[in-house]
Amino acid sequence: QVQLVESGGGVVQAGGSLRLSCVASGRSLSRYIMAWFRQAPGKEREWLSAINWSTSRTYYTESVKGRFTISRDNAKNTVYLQMNSLLPEDTAVYYCAADPSITRVTTTPTSWGQGTQVTVSS
């Protein structure tokens, strides 16, 4: 229903910053909540942040609160994740996701992007 494409990953030193982008396409995008997840090797997918497409209300998990910022540009159908003060523990594949439900989007969203690799070196 919703197609998502992430970009912006790469290699960065600890303490550095990256900005991830997620371009969405499909019908009625304004009805969706957008989210970012990550999955480190050997670990479960972890929900990080979410944003209501139409209202811009934001949500964060405690581990990234104060370091990561989610935002959106409705004109470009794009959601961003600004990541500052990166740590080696932040190394993971980062995924964009979407769902009309704020509850479901943090657990089992119906739409996923392909992922973008973020590697933080020490």
Backbone hydrogen bonds, N-H to C=O, Kabsch-Sander energy under -0.5 kcal/mol:
donor,donor_aa,acceptor,acceptor_aa,energy
3,Q,25,S,-2.8
5,V,23,V,-1.7
7,S,21,S,-1.9
10,G,117,Q,-0.7
12,V,119,T,-2.6
14,A,121,S,-2.5
15,G,86,L,-3.1
16,G,13,Q,-2.3
18,L,83,M,-2.0
20,L,81,L,-2.5
21,S,7,S,-2.7
22,C,79,V,-2.0
23,V,5,V,-2.4
24,A,22,C,-0.5
24,A,77,N,-3.0
25,S,3,Q,-2.0
27,R,1,Q,-0.7
31,R,28,S,-1.7
32,Y,29,L,-1.8
33,I,99,D,-2.7
34,M,51,I,-2.8
35,A,97,A,-2.5
36,W,49,S,-2.5
37,F,95,Y,-2.8
38,R,46,E,-1.9
39,Q,93,V,-2.1
43,K,40,A,-2.2
46,E,38,R,-3.3
48,L,36,W,-2.8
49,S,36,W,-1.4
50,A,59,Y,-2.0
51,I,34,M,-2.8
52,N,57,R,-2.5
53,W,32,Y,-1.9
53,W,51,I,-0.5
54,S,30,S,-0.5
56,S,52,N,-2.3
59,Y,50,A,-2.2
61,T,48,L,-2.6
64,V,61,T,-1.4
65,K,61,T,-1.0
66,G,68,F,-0.5
67,R,64,V,-2.1
68,F,64,V,-2.5
69,T,82,Q,-2.4
71,S,80,Y,-1.7
73,D,78,T,-2.9
76,K,73,D,-1.0
77,N,73,D,-0.5
77,N,74,N,-0.9
78,T,73,D,-1.9
79,V,22,C,-2.4
80,Y,71,S,-2.8
81,L,20,L,-2.0
82,Q,69,T,-2.9
83,M,18,L,-3.3
83,M,81,L,-0.6
84,N,67,R,-1.9
84,N,82,Q,-0.6
85,S,15,G,-0.6
86,L,16,G,-2.2
90,D,87,L,-2.3
91,T,88,P,-1.8
92,A,118,V,-1.9
93,V,39,Q,-2.2
94,Y,92,A,-0.6
94,Y,116,T,-2.9
95,Y,37,F,-2.3
97,A,35,A,-2.4
98,A,111,S,-1.7
99,D,33,I,-1.9
105,V,101,S,-2.3
106,T,102,I,-0.6
106,T,103,T,-0.6
107,T,104,R,-1.3
108,T,104,R,-1.7
110,T,98,A,-0.7
111,S,98,A,-1.6
113,G,96,C,-2.4
116,T,94,Y,-2.0
118,V,92,A,-2.6
119,T,10,G,-2.8
121,S,12,V,-2.4
121,S,119,T,-0.6
